[in-house]
Amino acid sequence: MRKLLPGLYSIDMELIKTKQELNEKIIQLRNENKTIGFVPTMGALHQGHLSLVEAAGKQCDEVVVSIFVNPSQFNDPGDLERYPRDLDKDMNLLKNTACELLFAPSVEEVYPETDERVFDFGALDKVMEGEHRPGHFNGVAQVVSRLFEMVKPDKAFFGQKDFQQLAIVREMERQLNSGIEIVACPIVREADGLAMSSRNMLLTKKHRKSAPLIAKTLKESCNFVPFKNIAEIKAFVIGSINGDENLGVEYFDVVDGNTLQPVDRWEDSSYIVGCIAVFAGKIRLIDNIIYKNPGK
């Protein structure tokens, strides 16, 4: 890869589909003492994903992006079937980014045999997404750990939109102790505030028009901190979003940003996050807002 200017790359991105090919490339990079950044994705790429690739390119010598729709993290077969897939479009988006290697394996490459591993994340996966999508995070841990084994990166980059997933991956890495740094990157939003997601392209016109209300309401709720209590904040957010006939809140939880356990008072934690899942028709959207951050 030849970097021209900050943020600009001249690159011949290579598409790899097998573990053997990938391993040969990783060995070559290691022999050249290159640091490797990794961005795991399920495809249907958008600017949010590309921001992760950009961050990886700034922090590492070489960047590997994976595209793999992992069946084990879908508890709803219909959701798996609906998930958008377009490898050619994704490859075009990755051109002129820092992506050196695009790993797009088949299910058989990632799971030559059934993965029977069961991870113990304590209370982290018992709330929010874990409560409403049983088995989801075990599937995430299975595939991410397998990809980590194959790519062997120095750093892996994840978006903060999937706030609970980020916490799960960090705990998984702590347990596996493979020496990979997990790097969190900010949420990237559309001009109207909607958090970028591969699922956005599945929204109908009327649901897409309503969807920005999620981010708008979360942002407005920050104005009430700490003047209103957490119960009042939750009532405001849920009531405002459910007031739109095209949207329905599945959950809105205000939690400790480290443990993900619910908090009842602003004094209960120095790191408080509001996490939400909303159905826009059949499409499920997630977002979050940080109410208190000890780092700021």
C-alpha positions in Angstrom: 0.0 0.0 0.0 1.3 3.5 -0.9 -0.1 6.3 1.1 -0.2 9.6 -0.9 -1.6 12.2 1.5 -3.4 11.9 4.9 -6.6 10.1 4.2 -5.7 9.3 0.5 -4.4 5.9 -0.6 -3.3 4.3 -3.8 -3.9 0.6 -3.3 -4.4 -2.7 -5.1 -6.9 -4.3 -2.7 -6.8 -8.0 -2.7 -9.8 -10.2 -2.3 -9.2 -13.4 -0.3 -11.7 -16.1 0.3 -9.8 -18.9 2.1 -8.0 -19.2 5.4 -5.0 -20.6 3.7 -4.6 -17.6 1.4 -5.2 -15.3 4.3 -2.6 -17.0 6.5 0.0 -16.7 3.7 -0.6 -13.0 3.5 -0.5 -12.5 7.3 2.8 -14.4 7.6 4.2 -12.2 4.8 3.1 -9.0 6.6 4.6 -10.3 9.9 7.9 -11.1 8.2 7.9 -7.4 7.1 7.3 -6.3 10.7 4.0 -4.6 9.7 1.3 -3.9 12.2 -2.1 -5.1 11.3 -5.4 -3.4 11.9 -8.6 -5.4 11.5 -12.2 -4.2 10.8 -14.7 -7.1 11.0 -18.0 -6.4 9.2 -21.1 -8.2 7.8 -20.9 -6.2 4.6 -23.5 -3.8 3.2 -20.9 -1.2 3.9 -21.5 2.5 4.6 -19.6 5.5 5.7 -19.6 4.2 9.3 -17.6 1.2 8.3 -15.3 3.3 6.2 -14.6 5.5 9.2 -13.4 2.4 11.0 -11.1 1.5 8.0 -9.8 5.1 8.0 -9.0 4.9 11.8 -7.3 1.5 11.2 -5.2 3.0 8.4 -4.0 5.9 10.7 -3.0 3.5 13.5 -1.6 0.5 11.6 0.6 -0.3 8.7 -1.8 -2.6 7.0 -5.6 -3.0 7.2 -7.7 -6.2 6.8 -11.4 -5.9 6.4 -13.6 -9.0 6.6 -17.1 -9.4 5.2 -19.0 -12.3 6.6 -22.7 -12.6 7.4 -22.5 -14.8 10.5 -25.5 -17.1 10.8 -24.9 -18.0 14.5 -25.6 -14.4 15.7 -29.1 -14.3 14.1 -31.8 -15.7 16.4 -34.4 -14.7 13.8 -34.1 -16.6 10.5 -36.1 -13.9 8.8 -33.6 -11.3 9.9 -30.7 -13.4 8.5 -32.5 -13.7 5.2 -33.3 -10.0 5.0 -29.8 -8.9 5.8 -28.4 -7.0 2.7 -25.6 -8.5 0.7 -23.7 -6.9 -2.2 -20.0 -7.9 -2.4 -19.3 -5.9 -5.6 -20.7 -2.7 -4.1 -18.7 -3.3 -0.9 -15.5 -3.7 -2.9 -16.1 -0.5 -4.8 -16.6 1.4 -1.5 -13.3 0.0 -0.2 -11.3 1.1 -3.2 -9.0 4.1 -2.3 -9.3 3.3 1.4 -6.6 1.9 3.6 -8.0 -1.7 3.1 -5.2 -3.9 1.8 -6.8 -7.3 2.2 -10.5 -8.0 2.0 -11.4 -11.4 3.5 -14.8 -12.7 2.4 -15.0 -16.3 3.4 -17.8 -18.8 3.0 -19.6 -20.2 6.0 -17.7 -23.5 5.5 -14.4 -21.6 5.8 -15.3 -20.0 9.1 -17.2 -23.0 10.5 -15.7 -26.2 9.0 -17.5 -27.9 11.8 -20.2 -26.7 14.2 -18.9 -24.3 16.8 -20.2 -25.6 20.2 -18.4 -23.1 22.4 -20.4 -21.3 25.0 -19.0 -18.1 26.4 -19.7 -16.8 29.9 -20.0 -13.1 30.0 -21.7 -12.9 33.4 -24.3 -10.2 33.4 -23.1 -8.4 30.3 -25.1 -10.4 27.9 -28.2 -10.8 30.0 -29.6 -7.3 29.4 -30.8 -5.2 26.4 -29.8 -7.0 23.2 -29.0 -10.1 25.1 -32.4 -10.3 26.7 -34.3 -9.7 23.4 -32.0 -11.7 21.1 -31.1 -14.9 23.0 -27.8 -16.4 21.8 -26.8 -13.4 19.8 -23.7 -12.4 21.7 -22.5 -16.0 21.9 -22.6 -16.0 18.1 -20.8 -12.7 18.0 -18.1 -14.1 20.3 -17.8 -17.3 18.2 -17.2 -15.5 14.9 -15.1 -12.6 16.2 -12.8 -15.0 18.1 -12.4 -17.2 15.0 -11.7 -14.1 12.8 -9.1 -12.9 15.4 -7.4 -16.3 15.2 -7.2 -16.1 11.4 -6.3 -12.4 11.0 -4.0 -12.2 14.1 -4.3 -8.4 14.2 -2.6 -6.0 16.5 -5.7 -3.8 16.8 -9.4 -4.4 16.0 -11.8 -1.5 15.3 -15.5 -1.5 16.3 -18.1 1.3 16.2 -19.8 2.6 19.3 -23.3 2.3 17.8 -23.2 -1.3 18.9 -22.4 -0.3 22.4 -23.2 -3.6 24.1 -21.3 -5.6 21.4 -18.2 -3.5 22.1 -18.4 -4.4 25.8 -18.8 -8.1 24.9 -15.9 -8.1 22.5 -13.7 -6.4 25.1 -14.7 -9.0 27.7 -14.1 -11.8 25.2 -10.6 -10.5 24.5 -9.9 -10.1 28.2 -10.8 -13.8 28.7 -8.9 -15.0 25.6 -5.9 -12.7 26.4 -4.7 -12.8 22.8 -3.0 -9.4 23.0 -5.4 -7.6 20.6 -6.2 -4.0 21.3 -9.9 -3.2 20.9 -10.4 0.3 19.5 -13.8 2.0 19.9 -14.7 4.5 17.1 -17.5 7.2 17.3 -21.0 6.7 15.9 -21.3 8.0 12.3 -24.6 9.6 11.5 -26.6 10.6 8.4 -27.2 14.3 7.9 -30.5 14.0 9.6 -29.0 12.3 12.7 -29.9 8.7 12.0 -27.1 6.4 13.1 -25.6 4.7 10.0 -26.5 1.1 9.7 -26.6 -1.5 7.0 -30.3 -2.0 7.9 -31.2 1.5 6.9 -31.3 0.6 3.3 -34.1 -1.8 4.1 -36.4 0.9 5.5 -39.5 1.9 3.5 -39.8 5.5 2.6 -42.2 6.3 5.4 -40.1 4.5 8.0 -36.9 6.2 6.8 -38.6 9.5 7.2 -39.6 8.7 10.8 -36.3 7.0 11.9 -34.3 10.2 12.6 -36.7 10.8 15.6 -34.7 8.2 17.5 -31.5 10.2 17.6 -33.3 13.5 17.9 -35.2 12.3 21.0 -32.0 10.9 22.6 -30.2 14.2 22.0 -33.1 16.2 23.5 -33.2 13.9 26.5 -29.6 15.1 27.4 -31.1 18.6 28.2 -33.0 17.1 31.1 -29.8 15.7 32.9 -29.6 15.9 35.8 -32.8 18.0 36.4 -35.1 15.1 35.7 -34.7 11.6 37.3 -33.9 8.6 35.2 -37.5 7.3 35.3 -38.7 10.6 33.8 -36.0 10.5 31.1 -37.0 7.0 30.1 -40.7 8.0 30.0 -39.9 11.0 27.8 -37.8 9.0 25.3 -40.2 6.1 25.0 -43.3 8.3 24.9 -41.8 10.6 22.2 -40.7 7.8 19.9 -43.8 5.7 20.3 -45.8 8.9 19.5 -44.8 8.3 15.9 -47.0 5.6 14.4 -44.2 4.3 12.3 -41.9 3.5 15.2 -42.1 1.2 18.3 -39.6 1.1 21.1 -38.5 -2.4 22.0 -36.4 -1.3 25.0 -34.8 1.9 26.3 -32.4 1.2 29.2 -30.2 3.6 31.1 -27.2 1.7 32.2 -23.7 1.8 33.7 -21.3 2.1 30.7 -19.0 -0.6 32.0 -21.3 -3.2 33.6 -24.3 -2.5 31.4 -26.5 -2.9 34.4 -29.5 -0.6 34.9 -29.0 2.5 37.0 -31.8 4.2 38.9 -30.1 7.5 39.9 -27.6 9.8 38.3 -25.4 9.3 41.4 -25.2 5.6 40.9 -22.4 5.8 38.3 -19.9 8.2 36.8 -20.4 6.6 33.4 -24.1 6.4 32.3 -25.4 5.5 28.8 -28.9 5.3 27.3 -29.3 2.3 24.9 -32.3 1.9 22.7 -33.8 -0.6 20.1 -36.7 0.6 17.9 -38.7 -1.2 15.3 -39.4 0.8 12.2 -41.8 -1.5 10.5 -40.0 -4.9 10.4 -36.6 -3.3 10.6 -34.9 -3.1 14.0 -32.6 -0.1 14.7 -30.3 0.5 17.6 -28.7 3.7 19.0 -27.3 5.0 22.2 -26.4 8.3 24.0 -23.8 9.0 26.6 -25.3 10.9 29.6 -22.3 10.9 31.9 -18.7 10.1 30.8 -15.8 10.0 33.3 -13.4 10.7 30.5 -14.8 14.1 29.7 
